[in-house]
Amino acid sequence: MHDAGAQQVLTFLDIGVTSTINQQDAVVPAAKTILNNLAKSNPDIIVAELGDGIIGWYGVDKLLEDKEFTSLVSFTIVCAHDLVGAFGAQSILKKHGLIIDYFSGLVTNNTAGTDYLEDVLQTPSQDIRDGYSKLLKTLVKKGVIHHD
């Protein structure tokens, strides 16, 4: 995140949580501590990476169940490996009242993936390793960032 231009970067390690595996009860308070610390400097935007997956032993599901946390989400990017993962992510996030605003990841490295994501799931997508102009346009369109 620092290499991409973030002025302040915090991780679970910064607040003493070495891993969220099998420490799922620590995820929500730790994430809120990190986000509250980041918010103190009144940043234009906070980018939060939720981990290695939305299901599994990392505790991301605990964050998705937390209404206070999800009410603050203004844009969601999902990096999926394949179309089944993208479809599953959409279904899971929908159960928590979230929509996917943008897809990236391996699923977007060919037109078969991006065509399905955009035509069937109605979600903008692009392999951001190839460029991020579409992502920026989507962020502007959703009002997350402003174009000068």
C-alpha positions, 0 to 999 in steps of 0.5 A, a space after each residue: 500500500 505504501 508503494 502505491 502511494 498510501 501515506 499511512 499504512 497499518 496492519 494487524 501486526 501494528 496492534 499486536 495481532 500476529 495472525 487472525 487464523 484461529 483468533 477470529 474473535 480478535 478480527 473485529 476489534 482489531 480492524 476497528 482499532 486500525 480503522 479508527 487510528 487511520 481515520 484520526 488523520 482525516 484521510 481522503 480515503 481509507 483502503 482496507 484489504 480484508 484478507 485472503 478470502 471471505 470464507 475460511 479461518 481468517 475471520 473476514 466473515 466476522 467483519 461482514 457480520 458487523 453492521 457498524 463495519 459494513 455500514 462504512 463500506 463505500 466501495 467493494 473490490 473483489 479479486 477472484 480466481 475464477 467465475 465460481 469464486 466471483 459468483 460465490 463472493 457476490 452471493 455472500 456479500 449480498 447476504 451481508 447487504 454489500 454489493 461488489 462494485 468492481 472485480 479484478 484478480 485472475 478471473 479478469 485476465 481474459 475476456 471470457 471472465 470479464 464478459 461474464 462479470 460485466 454482462 451477467 453479474 453487471 459489475 465492471 471488471 478489469 485486470 488492474 495489472 493491465 491498467 486501472 483507468 476503468 477502476 478510476 472511472 468507476 470510483 469517480 462514477 460511484 462518488 468515492 473519489 473526485 476527478 479534478 
